Amino acid sequence: MRRWPYILIVDDDPDFRTGLRMALEMKGYQVEESANGQEALDRLVEKPPLLVLLDLQMPVMNGREMLQRMRATTELKDVPVVIISGFGFEWEAELMGAQGYIGKPFEPEELQKTIANLLKPKLVSVKATPAEKQR
C-alpha cells in the first residue's frame, strides 16, 4: 500500500500538537494532526503516513488501543509509531509494537534524531528507481 509523505501527530493537547507541528514543518516535514486515536485511525485507513507520533493518554480512544488496532490492520501494521508520552516506558512501547518512545518533556533534538533514524530507509526507498530497488 502506498504511504503518503507526511507525519501524523496524535495527541489530545492542541497546544502540544501545534508546537510539534511547527517544529517539524521548520525541518521540512509535512505534518497532519488528530486529537484522538479514533480520529487518527479514520484518517490512516484512507491515507497511511510515513510515521505516527502517538500520545498514550487521550479521550475517545487511547494510544494503546490505537496502536493495537494498527498492528491488527494489514494496511497499517508496518507504519512506524513513536510513542510520545509522559506516561509509560520505553520497554512498554516496544511490547506494544512501537518503534520508539520519547518521554515528555523532551528535547527537540531527541525527536529529530528518532524521526530521522526511522524515516531515512523509507525516504531512500521512495527516491530509488525500480532498477535500483532490484539490486
Beta strands, then each sheet from edge to edge (+ up, - down):
strand 1: 7-10
strand 2: 31-34
strand 3: 51-54
strand 4: 81-85
strand 5: 100-103
sheet 1: 2+ 1+ 3+ 4+ 5+
end
